Amino acid sequence: MSEETKSLNFIEHIIEEDIQNGLSKDKLRFRFPPEPNGYLHIGHTKAIGISFGLGEKYKAPVNLRFDDTNPAKEEQEYVDAIKRDIAWLGYEWANELYSSDYFQTLYEWAVQLIKDGKAYVDSQTSEAMAEQKGTPTQPGVDGPYRNRSVEDNLNLFERMKNGEFEEGEHILRAKIDMQHPNMLMRDPLMYRILKKHHHRTGNDWCIYPMYDWTHGESDYIEQISHSLCSLEFKPHRELYNWFKEHVYGYASKELPMLPKQREFARLNLSFTIMSKRKLLKLVEQGIVSGWDDPRMPTISGLRRRGYTPNAIRHFIERVGVAKRENVIDVSLLEFCIREDLNKSAPRVMAVLDPIKLIVTNYPEGKEEWLEAENNPGDETAGSRQVPFTRELYIERADFKEEASSKFFRLKLGSEVRLKNAYIIKGEHVVKDANGNITEIHCTYSTDTEKKVKGTLHWVSIKHAIKAEVREYDRLFMDEAPDSHQDRDFMEFINPNSLKTIEAFVEPSLADVSIGDRFQFQRLGYFNVDDDSTPEHLVFNKTVGLRDSWAKQKPKPQQNQNHNKPQQQKQRPAIEVIKQLGKKYTNLPEAKQEKSKAEILKLAEEVSYDDLQPLFNTATKKVGTRIATMIALGVLLKNGLQRNDDINSFIAKALEDKNELLVNEASAL
């Protein structure tokens, strides 16, 4: 969909309306204002995408402003990481600014508010102030220092600034209304004493402005036209407006435009923590190796895991801009990286759980270098040479001594194709004293035109390079780990979120660089980790080829009428898949996920011969075609070899107008 034909989101409607009402386009200014108290995470990418996206759309400047008002929690490390992450995402900011740049101006405006009787110094304890503030249903009461004289307030505030008092002795409050229905308007704090070293201003200040006072006034100083923030700041809008309208009287000639605050729904992701405070706890307690641990939802962690800027930006586009909070399934993020890497990642062969395979009729000492395509979807990707010898590694799970006709991988007496090489036939096995298979013996055929259903990846033992592979699972086992009032989010940590494997990879990977991304054929997408060296290669698993978690989601609850489920179980799996497909496109998103999980499970029970007739389903029966595509993915994962019918079915689906079908086809 082109930029011209895209429908406007509600923020763009607001901007367009402002332009129609007389706001000049050259007055448009936006900003992204992170607090440098942690690393940016996937939730921030929505705010980044909205502000910088508007800048690109309207050719307007976007400031990167650090709201650095709390020296107790802010560090230069976080500033550097934030800049690195935004640049990596592909965005350019017009000005790099800091709220600390405005400390003197904010102080002077606060003095003016005191003179105007709109601010005062309170000397109570925090407990006393909290008690006087009331509740959402009960008004607050005035404190004993609310009516201090202007002279006393000015004197105390200056002495606070000069460091004459200890932390907690005094604070400066705005004088608004202690009975206001919005509790944020009940004389909010403006300054507190903090005798901490600031990462930019050093020890110049021992009073620091509060966020609500600093944030809006920084927008005003920078002449931001539209101050965009997430929904939790909606109750703050009234205070935002109160502050800006009062300072407008002090600076309207130099700063004629008042910013407009508008709120959007923040990005919430399933199985993910978005609180920087809680992410810091994971780092401090050693649950993860750091902010850039590939299990972390930080942009640094996603980058190290192998995610691309393109995939994250496409994810944000798909999520869209909404006014109401919702939770996005993490599988959508994983789909976006699969979609992106499917187009760009070179295909290579690696074996993660090796078992030795000996081609008994292949000459000892012989060595062939066979041509292998780097990416069949990219004509410019070229090819490489892979060595073939008598002794190979294959995946342990790709062989069974005995298996049903639905097992498309290697078994005794049956044939499979070795990717880019020959067709082999399982002959016999060698076992150790405990009955474990140590070697598979097979024979090969030079007739590579024969039709066989399974294709396996492999590496030559002689040429294989040992590598460390880090397989990552989700860090939390609960869909909403921090939503339980009676349980700590740490209770839901997945103890098996990291599995380290000694694997073998093909020799073309000897000269990889940190960050390089690949598809390990039939296994998933992997990238070279920061810890990797030429002597010790380390790969991170970015994502599998398909969503393995869909099978683990809870099954739909059975109807109280027990007869119907029993009858359904007796029906052939292919018939149930067809039935689920008929209704698929009419279901809400949550029920589609449940149906997909059921199709994925049922697909384990169907054969290619069951599925192939559905390739010719009428175009209008798109639900059946989607169900067929989902089931086909399972068969391909289990070793089914692609053929012309399969390729044609996928190609036709990619040209379809239905987005769900296109998404499933893209995954294959």
Secondary structure, DSSP 8 states (H G I E B T S, - for coil): --TTTS---HHHHHHHHHHHTT--GGG--EEE---SSS--BHHHHHHHHHHHHHHHHHT--EEEEE----TTT--HHHHHHHHHHHHHTT---S-EEEGGGGHHHHHHHHHHHHHTTSEEEE-S-HHHHHHHT-BTTB-----TTTT--HHHHHHHHHHHHTT-S-TTS-EEEE-S-TT-SSGGGSS-EEEEE----BTTTBTS-SEEE-HHHHHHHHHHHTT-SEEEEEGGGGGGHHHHHHHHHHHHHHHTTT-----EEEEE---EETT----HHHHHHHHHTTSSSSTT-TTS-BHHHHHHHT--HHHHHHHHHHH---SS--EE-HHHHHHHHHHHHHHH--EE-EESSEEEEEETTS-TT--EEEEEES-TT-GGG-EEEEEE-SEEEEEGGGEESS--TT--SEEBT-EEEETTS-EEEEEEEEE-TTS-EEEEEEEEES-TTS--SBEE--EETTT-EEEEEEEE--SBSSSSTT--TTS-GGGGB-TTSEEEEEEEE-GGGGG--TT-EEEETTTEEEEE-TT-BTTBEEEEEEE-SS-TTGGGS------S-THHHHHHHHS-HHHHHHHHHHHHTTS-HHHHHHHHHHHHHHGGG--HHHHGGGGG--TT-HHHHHHHHHHHHHHHHTTB---HHHHHHHHHHHT-S-HHHHHHHHT-
